[in-house]
Amino acid sequence: MSRRYLLTPRQRECLSEAQKGRTAIQIAHKLGISEHTVNSYFSEAYRRLGARNRAHAVALATSLGEI
């Protein structure tokens, strides 16, 4: 049975990179997307997780097994 994730693969990827201490611009360069797109992924991930900020989102995603 496949696992159902709360976050999209890109949102998980961005949060995983943030967990490593990377900034939005560093993540954007690594993924080949714009900084604005990275920040959009973060914003939607915050909403889905009920997080207040990036650190909170990373902590929640980690505890939920999303990243």
CHARMM internal coordinates of N, CA and C (Angstrom, degrees):
IC EDIT
DIST 1 N 1 CA 1.4448
DIST 1 CA 1 C 1.5292
ANGL 1 N 1 CA 1 C 108.47
DIST 1 C 2 N 1.3193
ANGL 1 CA 1 C 2 N 116.73
DIHE 1 N 1 CA 1 C 2 N 134.75
DIST 2 N 2 CA 1.4646
ANGL 1 C 2 N 2 CA 120.28
DIHE 1 CA 1 C 2 N 2 CA -178.44
DIST 2 CA 2 C 1.5264
ANGL 2 N 2 CA 2 C 110.66
DIHE 1 C 2 N 2 CA 2 C -82.73
DIST 2 C 3 N 1.3053
ANGL 2 CA 2 C 3 N 114.87
DIHE 2 N 2 CA 2 C 3 N 149.75
DIST 3 N 3 CA 1.4639
ANGL 2 C 3 N 3 CA 121.34
DIHE 2 CA 2 C 3 N 3 CA -179.31
DIST 3 CA 3 C 1.5126
ANGL 3 N 3 CA 3 C 109.35
DIHE 2 C 3 N 3 CA 3 C -82.33
DIST 3 C 4 N 1.3180
ANGL 3 CA 3 C 4 N 116.51
DIHE 3 N 3 CA 3 C 4 N 138.99
DIST 4 N 4 CA 1.4663
ANGL 3 C 4 N 4 CA 121.36
DIHE 3 CA 3 C 4 N 4 CA 176.47
DIST 4 CA 4 C 1.5168
ANGL 4 N 4 CA 4 C 108.13
DIHE 3 C 4 N 4 CA 4 C -98.56
DIST 4 C 5 N 1.3062
ANGL 4 CA 4 C 5 N 115.45
DIHE 4 N 4 CA 4 C 5 N 124.13
DIST 5 N 5 CA 1.4548
ANGL 4 C 5 N 5 CA 121.60
DIHE 4 CA 4 C 5 N 5 CA -179.05
DIST 5 CA 5 C 1.5209
ANGL 5 N 5 CA 5 C 110.74
DIHE 4 C 5 N 5 CA 5 C -98.19
DIST 5 C 6 N 1.3256
ANGL 5 CA 5 C 6 N 114.99
DIHE 5 N 5 CA 5 C 6 N 148.01
DIST 6 N 6 CA 1.4609
ANGL 5 C 6 N 6 CA 122.09
DIHE 5 CA 5 C 6 N 6 CA 175.07
DIST 6 CA 6 C 1.5309
ANGL 6 N 6 CA 6 C 109.97
DIHE 5 C 6 N 6 CA 6 C -75.79
DIST 6 C 7 N 1.3322
ANGL 6 CA 6 C 7 N 115.97
DIHE 6 N 6 CA 6 C 7 N -34.70
DIST 7 N 7 CA 1.4631
ANGL 6 C 7 N 7 CA 122.41
DIHE 6 CA 6 C 7 N 7 CA -176.54
DIST 7 CA 7 C 1.5260
ANGL 7 N 7 CA 7 C 110.93
DIHE 6 C 7 N 7 CA 7 C -103.41
DIST 7 C 8 N 1.3375
ANGL 7 CA 7 C 8 N 115.10
DIHE 7 N 7 CA 7 C 8 N 156.41
DIST 8 N 8 CA 1.4625
ANGL 7 C 8 N 8 CA 119.87
DIHE 7 CA 7 C 8 N 8 CA 175.35
DIST 8 CA 8 C 1.5332
ANGL 8 N 8 CA 8 C 108.83
DIHE 7 C 8 N 8 CA 8 C -75.36
DIST 8 C 9 N 1.3248
ANGL 8 CA 8 C 9 N 117.54
DIHE 8 N 8 CA 8 C 9 N 162.39
DIST 9 N 9 CA 1.4659
ANGL 8 C 9 N 9 CA 119.41
DIHE 8 CA 8 C 9 N 9 CA 177.43
DIST 9 CA 9 C 1.5369
ANGL 9 N 9 CA 9 C 112.74
DIHE 8 C 9 N 9 CA 9 C -56.27
DIST 9 C 10 N 1.3284
ANGL 9 CA 9 C 10 N 118.04
DIHE 9 N 9 CA 9 C 10 N -40.04
DIST 10 N 10 CA 1.4706
ANGL 9 C 10 N 10 CA 120.86
DIHE 9 CA 9 C 10 N 10 CA -179.47
DIST 10 CA 10 C 1.5274
ANGL 10 N 10 CA 10 C 111.07
DIHE 9 C 10 N 10 CA 10 C -67.97
DIST 10 C 11 N 1.3220
ANGL 10 CA 10 C 11 N 117.31
DIHE 10 N 10 CA 10 C 11 N -39.86
DIST 11 N 11 CA 1.4636
ANGL 10 C 11 N 11 CA 120.28
DIHE 10 CA 10 C 11 N 11 CA 177.32
DIST 11 CA 11 C 1.5241
ANGL 11 N 11 CA 11 C 109.96
DIHE 10 C 11 N 11 CA 11 C -62.79
DIST 11 C 12 N 1.3223
ANGL 11 CA 11 C 12 N 116.63
DIHE 11 N 11 CA 11 C 12 N -42.75
DIST 12 N 12 CA 1.4688
ANGL 11 C 12 N 12 CA 120.14
DIHE 11 CA 11 C 12 N 12 CA 177.99
DIST 12 CA 12 C 1.5224
ANGL 12 N 12 CA 12 C 110.69
DIHE 11 C 12 N 12 CA 12 C -63.50
DIST 12 C 13 N 1.3303
ANGL 12 CA 12 C 13 N 116.40
DIHE 12 N 12 CA 12 C 13 N -40.94
DIST 13 N 13 CA 1.4639
ANGL 12 C 13 N 13 CA 120.88
DIHE 12 CA 12 C 13 N 13 CA 179.80
DIST 13 CA 13 C 1.5314
ANGL 13 N 13 CA 13 C 110.90
DIHE 12 C 13 N 13 CA 13 C -62.90
DIST 13 C 14 N 1.3240
ANGL 13 CA 13 C 14 N 117.27
DIHE 13 N 13 CA 13 C 14 N -44.36
DIST 14 N 14 CA 1.4686
ANGL 13 C 14 N 14 CA 121.14
DIHE 13 CA 13 C 14 N 14 CA 179.14
DIST 14 CA 14 C 1.5226
ANGL 14 N 14 CA 14 C 111.22
DIHE 13 C 14 N 14 CA 14 C -64.24
DIST 14 C 15 N 1.3282
ANGL 14 CA 14 C 15 N 117.35
DIHE 14 N 14 CA 14 C 15 N -43.64
DIST 15 N 15 CA 1.4643
ANGL 14 C 15 N 15 CA 119.96
DIHE 14 CA 14 C 15 N 15 CA 179.17
DIST 15 CA 15 C 1.5265
ANGL 15 N 15 CA 15 C 111.24
DIHE 14 C 15 N 15 CA 15 C -66.87
DIST 15 C 16 N 1.3185
ANGL 15 CA 15 C 16 N 116.79
DIHE 15 N 15 CA 15 C 16 N -35.71
DIST 16 N 16 CA 1.4593
ANGL 15 C 16 N 16 CA 120.41
DIHE 15 CA 15 C 16 N 16 CA 177.25
DIST 16 CA 16 C 1.5307
ANGL 16 N 16 CA 16 C 110.90
DIHE 15 C 16 N 16 CA 16 C -63.27
DIST 16 C 17 N 1.3221
ANGL 16 CA 16 C 17 N 116.43
DIHE 16 N 16 CA 16 C 17 N -40.98
DIST 17 N 17 CA 1.4669
ANGL 16 C 17 N 17 CA 120.41
DIHE 16 CA 16 C 17 N 17 CA 177.11
DIST 17 CA 17 C 1.5294
ANGL 17 N 17 CA 17 C 110.61
DIHE 16 C 17 N 17 CA 17 C -67.97
DIST 17 C 18 N 1.3268
ANGL 17 CA 17 C 18 N 117.22
DIHE 17 N 17 CA 17 C 18 N -38.37
DIST 18 N 18 CA 1.4691
ANGL 17 C 18 N 18 CA 120.85
DIHE 17 CA 17 C 18 N 18 CA 177.21
DIST 18 CA 18 C 1.5236
ANGL 18 N 18 CA 18 C 110.20
DIHE 17 C 18 N 18 CA 18 C -63.29
DIST 18 C 19 N 1.3184
ANGL 18 CA 18 C 19 N 116.31
DIHE 18 N 18 CA 18 C 19 N -35.87
DIST 19 N 19 CA 1.4654
ANGL 18 C 19 N 19 CA 121.39
DIHE 18 CA 18 C 19 N 19 CA 178.30
DIST 19 CA 19 C 1.5320
ANGL 19 N 19 CA 19 C 110.62
DIHE 18 C 19 N 19 CA 19 C -60.56
DIST 19 C 20 N 1.3143
ANGL 19 CA 19 C 20 N 116.80
DIHE 19 N 19 CA 19 C 20 N -29.48
DIST 20 N 20 CA 1.4671
ANGL 19 C 20 N 20 CA 122.56
DIHE 19 CA 19 C 20 N 20 CA 178.81
DIST 20 CA 20 C 1.5223
ANGL 20 N 20 CA 20 C 112.08
DIHE 19 C 20 N 20 CA 20 C -83.13
DIST 20 C 21 N 1.3415
ANGL 20 CA 20 C 21 N 116.53
DIHE 20 N 20 CA 20 C 21 N 0.70
DIST 21 N 21 CA 1.4561
ANGL 20 C 21 N 21 CA 120.76
DIHE 20 CA 20 C 21 N 21 CA 177.31
DIST 21 CA 21 C 1.5151
ANGL 21 N 21 CA 21 C 114.85
DIHE 20 C 21 N 21 CA 21 C 91.65
DIST 21 C 22 N 1.3142
ANGL 21 CA 21 C 22 N 117.22
DIHE 21 N 21 CA 21 C 22 N 10.40
DIST 22 N 22 CA 1.4648
ANGL 21 C 22 N 22 CA 119.93
DIHE 21 CA 21 C 22 N 22 CA -179.03
DIST 22 CA 22 C 1.5245
ANGL 22 N 22 CA 22 C 111.22
DIHE 21 C 22 N 22 CA 22 C -80.78
DIST 22 C 23 N 1.3211
ANGL 22 CA 22 C 23 N 115.85
DIHE 22 N 22 CA 22 C 23 N 146.95
DIST 23 N 23 CA 1.4639
ANGL 22 C 23 N 23 CA 121.92
DIHE 22 CA 22 C 23 N 23 CA 178.04
DIST 23 CA 23 C 1.5254
ANGL 23 N 23 CA 23 C 109.50
DIHE 22 C 23 N 23 CA 23 C -84.43
DIST 23 C 24 N 1.3229
ANGL 23 CA 23 C 24 N 115.74
DIHE 23 N 23 CA 23 C 24 N 169.23
DIST 24 N 24 CA 1.4665
ANGL 23 C 24 N 24 CA 120.19
DIHE 23 CA 23 C 24 N 24 CA 179.40
DIST 24 CA 24 C 1.5250
ANGL 24 N 24 CA 24 C 111.08
DIHE 23 C 24 N 24 CA 24 C -59.63
DIST 24 C 25 N 1.3153
ANGL 24 CA 24 C 25 N 117.39
DIHE 24 N 24 CA 24 C 25 N -40.70
DIST 25 N 25 CA 1.4728
ANGL 24 C 25 N 25 CA 119.53
DIHE 24 CA 24 C 25 N 25 CA -179.13
DIST 25 CA 25 C 1.5305
ANGL 25 N 25 CA 25 C 111.01
DIHE 24 C 25 N 25 CA 25 C -68.36
DIST 25 C 26 N 1.3275
ANGL 25 CA 25 C 26 N 117.59
DIHE 25 N 25 CA 25 C 26 N -37.32
DIST 26 N 26 CA 1.4626
ANGL 25 C 26 N 26 CA 120.65
DIHE 25 CA 25 C 26 N 26 CA 176.82
DIST 26 CA 26 C 1.5312
ANGL 26 N 26 CA 26 C 110.83
DIHE 25 C 26 N 26 CA 26 C -65.55
DIST 26 C 27 N 1.3210
ANGL 26 CA 26 C 27 N 115.80
DIHE 26 N 26 CA 26 C 27 N -41.13
DIST 27 N 27 CA 1.4668
ANGL 26 C 27 N 27 CA 120.60
DIHE 26 CA 26 C 27 N 27 CA 178.01
DIST 27 CA 27 C 1.5258
ANGL 27 N 27 CA 27 C 109.63
DIHE 26 C 27 N 27 CA 27 C -64.06
DIST 27 C 28 N 1.3215
ANGL 27 CA 27 C 28 N 116.53
DIHE 27 N 27 CA 27 C 28 N -43.54
DIST 28 N 28 CA 1.4642
ANGL 27 C 28 N 28 CA 121.28
DIHE 27 CA 27 C 28 N 28 CA 179.52
DIST 28 CA 28 C 1.5257
ANGL 28 N 28 CA 28 C 111.02
DIHE 27 C 28 N 28 CA 28 C -58.29
DIST 28 C 29 N 1.3319
ANGL 28 CA 28 C 29 N 116.80
DIHE 28 N 28 CA 28 C 29 N -46.51
DIST 29 N 29 CA 1.4709
ANGL 28 C 29 N 29 CA 120.32
DIHE 28 CA 28 C 29 N 29 CA 179.39
DIST 29 CA 29 C 1.5226
ANGL 29 N 29 CA 29 C 110.64
DIHE 28 C 29 N 29 CA 29 C -62.36
DIST 29 C 30 N 1.3176
ANGL 29 CA 29 C 30 N 116.62
DIHE 29 N 29 CA 29 C 30 N -43.35
DIST 30 N 30 CA 1.4608
ANGL 29 C 30 N 30 CA 120.38
DIHE 29 CA 29 C 30 N 30 CA -178.31
DIST 30 CA 30 C 1.5247
ANGL 30 N 30 CA 30 C 111.76
DIHE 29 C 30 N 30 CA 30 C -63.94
DIST 30 C 31 N 1.3414
ANGL 30 CA 30 C 31 N 116.95
DIHE 30 N 30 CA 30 C 31 N -39.80
DIST 31 N 31 CA 1.4655
ANGL 30 C 31 N 31 CA 121.09
DIHE 30 CA 30 C 31 N 31 CA -176.24
DIST 31 CA 31 C 1.5281
ANGL 31 N 31 CA 31 C 113.48
DIHE 30 C 31 N 31 CA 31 C -90.31
DIST 31 C 32 N 1.3346
ANGL 31 CA 31 C 32 N 116.57
DIHE 31 N 31 CA 31 C 32 N -8.55
DIST 32 N 32 CA 1.4586
ANGL 31 C 32 N 32 CA 120.27
DIHE 31 CA 31 C 32 N 32 CA 179.73
DIST 32 CA 32 C 1.5196
ANGL 32 N 32 CA 32 C 113.31
DIHE 31 C 32 N 32 CA 32 C 72.22
DIST 32 C 33 N 1.3280
ANGL 32 CA 32 C 33 N 116.03
DIHE 32 N 32 CA 32 C 33 N 34.37
DIST 33 N 33 CA 1.4634
ANGL 32 C 33 N 33 CA 122.05
DIHE 32 CA 32 C 33 N 33 CA 178.61
DIST 33 CA 33 C 1.5255
ANGL 33 N 33 CA 33 C 108.33
DIHE 32 C 33 N 33 CA 33 C -129.53
DIST 33 C 34 N 1.3259
ANGL 33 CA 33 C 34 N 116.98
DIHE 33 N 33 CA 33 C 34 N 172.70
DIST 34 N 34 CA 1.4646
ANGL 33 C 34 N 34 CA 119.48
DIHE 33 CA 33 C 34 N 34 CA -178.62
DIST 34 CA 34 C 1.5295
ANGL 34 N 34 CA 34 C 111.24
DIHE 33 C 34 N 34 CA 34 C -80.38
DIST 34 C 35 N 1.3218
ANGL 34 CA 34 C 35 N 115.06
DIHE 34 N 34 CA 34 C 35 N 157.69
DIST 35 N 35 CA 1.4629
ANGL 34 C 35 N 35 CA 121.05
DIHE 34 CA 34 C 35 N 35 CA 175.97
DIST 35 CA 35 C 1.5326
ANGL 35 N 35 CA 35 C 109.85
DIHE 34 C 35 N 35 CA 35 C -60.80
DIST 35 C 36 N 1.3301
ANGL 35 CA 35 C 36 N 116.51
DIHE 35 N 35 CA 35 C 36 N -37.94
DIST 36 N 36 CA 1.4638
ANGL 35 C 36 N 36 CA 120.99
DIHE 35 CA 35 C 36 N 36 CA 178.10
DIST 36 CA 36 C 1.5347
ANGL 36 N 36 CA 36 C 110.89
DIHE 35 C 36 N 36 CA 36 C -59.57
DIST 36 C 37 N 1.3192
ANGL 36 CA 36 C 37 N 116.70
DIHE 36 N 36 CA 36 C 37 N -41.77
DIST 37 N 37 CA 1.4658
ANGL 36 C 37 N 37 CA 120.94
DIHE 36 CA 36 C 37 N 37 CA 179.22
DIST 37 CA 37 C 1.5224
ANGL 37 N 37 CA 37 C 110.60
DIHE 36 C 37 N 37 CA 37 C -64.85
DIST 37 C 38 N 1.3188
ANGL 37 CA 37 C 38 N 117.26
DIHE 37 N 37 CA 37 C 38 N -42.40
DIST 38 N 38 CA 1.4664
ANGL 37 C 38 N 38 CA 120.92
DIHE 37 CA 37 C 38 N 38 CA 177.07
DIST 38 CA 38 C 1.5230
ANGL 38 N 38 CA 38 C 109.55
DIHE 37 C 38 N 38 CA 38 C -58.99
DIST 38 C 39 N 1.3264
ANGL 38 CA 38 C 39 N 116.89
DIHE 38 N 38 CA 38 C 39 N -46.91
DIST 39 N 39 CA 1.4636
ANGL 38 C 39 N 39 CA 120.09
DIHE 38 CA 38 C 39 N 39 CA -179.76
DIST 39 CA 39 C 1.5269
ANGL 39 N 39 CA 39 C 111.69
DIHE 38 C 39 N 39 CA 39 C -64.46
DIST 39 C 40 N 1.3220
ANGL 39 CA 39 C 40 N 117.22
DIHE 39 N 39 CA 39 C 40 N -32.20
DIST 40 N 40 CA 1.4702
ANGL 39 C 40 N 40 CA 120.52
DIHE 39 CA 39 C 40 N 40 CA 175.33
DIST 40 CA 40 C 1.5274
ANGL 40 N 40 CA 40 C 110.66
DIHE 39 C 40 N 40 CA 40 C -66.51
DIST 40 C 41 N 1.3306
ANGL 40 CA 40 C 41 N 116.64
DIHE 40 N 40 CA 40 C 41 N -41.50
DIST 41 N 41 CA 1.4686
ANGL 40 C 41 N 41 CA 120.11
DIHE 40 CA 40 C 41 N 41 CA 176.22
DIST 41 CA 41 C 1.5263
ANGL 41 N 41 CA 41 C 110.20
DIHE 40 C 41 N 41 CA 41 C -61.37
DIST 41 C 42 N 1.3257
ANGL 41 CA 41 C 42 N 116.74
DIHE 41 N 41 CA 41 C 42 N -42.49
DIST 42 N 42 CA 1.4656
ANGL 41 C 42 N 42 CA 120.07
DIHE 41 CA 41 C 42 N 42 CA 177.94
DIST 42 CA 42 C 1.5252
ANGL 42 N 42 CA 42 C 111.15
DIHE 41 C 42 N 42 CA 42 C -61.81
DIST 42 C 43 N 1.3188
ANGL 42 CA 42 C 43 N 117.10
DIHE 42 N 42 CA 42 C 43 N -47.06
DIST 43 N 43 CA 1.4719
ANGL 42 C 43 N 43 CA 120.90
DIHE 42 CA 42 C 43 N 43 CA -178.06
DIST 43 CA 43 C 1.5219
ANGL 43 N 43 CA 43 C 111.70
DIHE 42 C 43 N 43 CA 43 C -58.65
DIST 43 C 44 N 1.3085
ANGL 43 CA 43 C 44 N 116.46
DIHE 43 N 43 CA 43 C 44 N -44.83
DIST 44 N 44 CA 1.4641
ANGL 43 C 44 N 44 CA 119.76
DIHE 43 CA 43 C 44 N 44 CA 179.68
DIST 44 CA 44 C 1.5288
ANGL 44 N 44 CA 44 C 111.00
DIHE 43 C 44 N 44 CA 44 C -68.52
DIST 44 C 45 N 1.3284
ANGL 44 CA 44 C 45 N 117.03
DIHE 44 N 44 CA 44 C 45 N -36.85
DIST 45 N 45 CA 1.4678
ANGL 44 C 45 N 45 CA 120.20
DIHE 44 CA 44 C 45 N 45 CA 176.74
DIST 45 CA 45 C 1.5297
ANGL 45 N 45 CA 45 C 110.29
DIHE 44 C 45 N 45 CA 45 C -64.09
DIST 45 C 46 N 1.3337
ANGL 45 CA 45 C 46 N 117.47
DIHE 45 N 45 CA 45 C 46 N -41.34
DIST 46 N 46 CA 1.4745
ANGL 45 C 46 N 46 CA 120.60
DIHE 45 CA 45 C 46 N 46 CA 177.20
DIST 46 CA 46 C 1.5202
ANGL 46 N 46 CA 46 C 109.75
DIHE 45 C 46 N 46 CA 46 C -58.06
DIST 46 C 47 N 1.3267
ANGL 46 CA 46 C 47 N 116.14
DIHE 46 N 46 CA 46 C 47 N -45.34
DIST 47 N 47 CA 1.4658
ANGL 46 C 47 N 47 CA 120.60
DIHE 46 CA 46 C 47 N 47 CA -178.62
DIST 47 CA 47 C 1.5283
ANGL 47 N 47 CA 47 C 111.07
DIHE 46 C 47 N 47 CA 47 C -62.34
DIST 47 C 48 N 1.3239
ANGL 47 CA 47 C 48 N 115.74
DIHE 47 N 47 CA 47 C 48 N -46.41
DIST 48 N 48 CA 1.4682
ANGL 47 C 48 N 48 CA 119.96
DIHE 47 CA 47 C 48 N 48 CA -178.18
DIST 48 CA 48 C 1.5221
ANGL 48 N 48 CA 48 C 112.25
DIHE 47 C 48 N 48 CA 48 C -65.75
DIST 48 C 49 N 1.3213
ANGL 48 CA 48 C 49 N 116.58
DIHE 48 N 48 CA 48 C 49 N -34.36
DIST 49 N 49 CA 1.4671
ANGL 48 C 49 N 49 CA 121.12
DIHE 48 CA 48 C 49 N 49 CA -178.11
DIST 49 CA 49 C 1.5279
ANGL 49 N 49 CA 49 C 113.09
DIHE 48 C 49 N 49 CA 49 C -89.01
DIST 49 C 50 N 1.3274
ANGL 49 CA 49 C 50 N 116.61
DIHE 49 N 49 CA 49 C 50 N -17.27
DIST 50 N 50 CA 1.4623
ANGL 49 C 50 N 50 CA 120.23
DIHE 49 CA 49 C 50 N 50 CA -174.11
DIST 50 CA 50 C 1.5190
ANGL 50 N 50 CA 50 C 111.33
DIHE 49 C 50 N 50 CA 50 C 75.17
DIST 50 C 51 N 1.3298
ANGL 50 CA 50 C 51 N 116.12
DIHE 50 N 50 CA 50 C 51 N 31.10
DIST 51 N 51 CA 1.4658
ANGL 50 C 51 N 51 CA 121.90
DIHE 50 CA 50 C 51 N 51 CA -176.93
DIST 51 CA 51 C 1.5241
ANGL 51 N 51 CA 51 C 111.19
DIHE 50 C 51 N 51 CA 51 C -89.51
DIST 51 C 52 N 1.3194
ANGL 51 CA 51 C 52 N 115.19
DIHE 51 N 51 CA 51 C 52 N 151.60
DIST 52 N 52 CA 1.4623
ANGL 51 C 52 N 52 CA 121.61
DIHE 51 CA 51 C 52 N 52 CA 179.53
DIST 52 CA 52 C 1.5292
ANGL 52 N 52 CA 52 C 112.92
DIHE 51 C 52 N 52 CA 52 C -91.07
DIST 52 C 53 N 1.3285
ANGL 52 CA 52 C 53 N 116.83
DIHE 52 N 52 CA 52 C 53 N -25.98
DIST 53 N 53 CA 1.4646
ANGL 52 C 53 N 53 CA 120.74
DIHE 52 CA 52 C 53 N 53 CA -177.66
DIST 53 CA 53 C 1.5310
ANGL 53 N 53 CA 53 C 109.11
DIHE 52 C 53 N 53 CA 53 C -159.66
DIST 53 C 54 N 1.3069
ANGL 53 CA 53 C 54 N 115.99
DIHE 53 N 53 CA 53 C 54 N -178.02
DIST 54 N 54 CA 1.4667
ANGL 53 C 54 N 54 CA 121.14
DIHE 53 CA 53 C 54 N 54 CA -175.96
DIST 54 CA 54 C 1.5253
ANGL 54 N 54 CA 54 C 112.57
DIHE 53 C 54 N 54 CA 54 C -62.78
DIST 54 C 55 N 1.3240
ANGL 54 CA 54 C 55 N 116.77
DIHE 54 N 54 CA 54 C 55 N -45.59
DIST 55 N 55 CA 1.4668
ANGL 54 C 55 N 55 CA 119.84
DIHE 54 CA 54 C 55 N 55 CA -179.83
DIST 55 CA 55 C 1.5271
ANGL 55 N 55 CA 55 C 110.65
DIHE 54 C 55 N 55 CA 55 C -62.40
DIST 55 C 56 N 1.3198
ANGL 55 CA 55 C 56 N 116.52
DIHE 55 N 55 CA 55 C 56 N -41.31
DIST 56 N 56 CA 1.4619
ANGL 55 C 56 N 56 CA 121.10
DIHE 55 CA 55 C 56 N 56 CA 178.56
DIST 56 CA 56 C 1.5289
ANGL 56 N 56 CA 56 C 110.03
DIHE 55 C 56 N 56 CA 56 C -64.31
DIST 56 C 57 N 1.3249
ANGL 56 CA 56 C 57 N 117.39
DIHE 56 N 56 CA 56 C 57 N -41.90
DIST 57 N 57 CA 1.4650
ANGL 56 C 57 N 57 CA 121.48
DIHE 56 CA 56 C 57 N 57 CA 178.88
DIST 57 CA 57 C 1.5280
ANGL 57 N 57 CA 57 C 111.11
DIHE 56 C 57 N 57 CA 57 C -62.97
DIST 57 C 58 N 1.3261
ANGL 57 CA 57 C 58 N 117.01
DIHE 57 N 57 CA 57 C 58 N -42.57
DIST 58 N 58 CA 1.4678
ANGL 57 C 58 N 58 CA 120.78
DIHE 57 CA 57 C 58 N 58 CA 178.33
DIST 58 CA 58 C 1.5247
ANGL 58 N 58 CA 58 C 109.93
DIHE 57 C 58 N 58 CA 58 C -62.86
DIST 58 C 59 N 1.3301
ANGL 58 CA 58 C 59 N 117.01
DIHE 58 N 58 CA 58 C 59 N -44.26
DIST 59 N 59 CA 1.4664
ANGL 58 C 59 N 59 CA 120.75
DIHE 58 CA 58 C 59 N 59 CA -179.99
DIST 59 CA 59 C 1.5287
ANGL 59 N 59 CA 59 C 111.05
DIHE 58 C 59 N 59 CA 59 C -62.75
DIST 59 C 60 N 1.3261
ANGL 59 CA 59 C 60 N 116.74
DIHE 59 N 59 CA 59 C 60 N -45.57
DIST 60 N 60 CA 1.4678
ANGL 59 C 60 N 60 CA 120.32
DIHE 59 CA 59 C 60 N 60 CA 179.88
DIST 60 CA 60 C 1.5258
ANGL 60 N 60 CA 60 C 111.32
DIHE 59 C 60 N 60 CA 60 C -64.99
DIST 60 C 61 N 1.3276
ANGL 60 CA 60 C 61 N 116.61
DIHE 60 N 60 CA 60 C 61 N -45.29
DIST 61 N 61 CA 1.4649
ANGL 60 C 61 N 61 CA 120.46
DIHE 60 CA 60 C 61 N 61 CA -179.44
DIST 61 CA 61 C 1.5263
ANGL 61 N 61 CA 61 C 111.04
DIHE 60 C 61 N 61 CA 61 C -62.19
DIST 61 C 62 N 1.3185
ANGL 61 CA 61 C 62 N 116.61
DIHE 61 N 61 CA 61 C 62 N -37.77
DIST 62 N 62 CA 1.4625
ANGL 61 C 62 N 62 CA 120.90
DIHE 61 CA 61 C 62 N 62 CA 177.71
DIST 62 CA 62 C 1.5235
ANGL 62 N 62 CA 62 C 110.51
DIHE 61 C 62 N 62 CA 62 C -65.88
DIST 62 C 63 N 1.3223
ANGL 62 CA 62 C 63 N 116.56
DIHE 62 N 62 CA 62 C 63 N -47.57
DIST 63 N 63 CA 1.4684
ANGL 62 C 63 N 63 CA 119.95
DIHE 62 CA 62 C 63 N 63 CA -177.77
DIST 63 CA 63 C 1.5277
ANGL 63 N 63 CA 63 C 112.37
DIHE 62 C 63 N 63 CA 63 C -66.38
DIST 63 C 64 N 1.3267
ANGL 63 CA 63 C 64 N 117.19
DIHE 63 N 63 CA 63 C 64 N -27.23
DIST 64 N 64 CA 1.4680
ANGL 63 C 64 N 64 CA 121.41
DIHE 63 CA 63 C 64 N 64 CA 178.62
DIST 64 CA 64 C 1.5310
ANGL 64 N 64 CA 64 C 113.06
DIHE 63 C 64 N 64 CA 64 C -87.79
DIST 64 C 65 N 1.3344
ANGL 64 CA 64 C 65 N 116.50
DIHE 64 N 64 CA 64 C 65 N -3.10
DIST 65 N 65 CA 1.4609
ANGL 64 C 65 N 65 CA 120.26
DIHE 64 CA 64 C 65 N 65 CA -179.49
DIST 65 CA 65 C 1.5190
ANGL 65 N 65 CA 65 C 113.73
DIHE 64 C 65 N 65 CA 65 C 77.22
DIST 65 C 66 N 1.3299
ANGL 65 CA 65 C 66 N 116.38
DIHE 65 N 65 CA 65 C 66 N 18.58
DIST 66 N 66 CA 1.4652
ANGL 65 C 66 N 66 CA 120.42
DIHE 65 CA 65 C 66 N 66 CA 178.70
DIST 66 CA 66 C 1.5278
ANGL 66 N 66 CA 66 C 111.04
DIHE 65 C 66 N 66 CA 66 C -77.17
DIST 66 C 67 N 1.3191
ANGL 66 CA 66 C 67 N 116.13
DIHE 66 N 66 CA 66 C 67 N -32.53
DIST 67 N 67 CA 1.4742
ANGL 66 C 67 N 67 CA 120.56
DIHE 66 CA 66 C 67 N 67 CA 177.41
DIST 67 CA 67 C 1.5159
ANGL 67 N 67 CA 67 C 108.99
DIHE 66 C 67 N 67 CA 67 C -131.92
END
COOR INIT
IC SEED 1 N 1 CA 1 C
IC BUILD
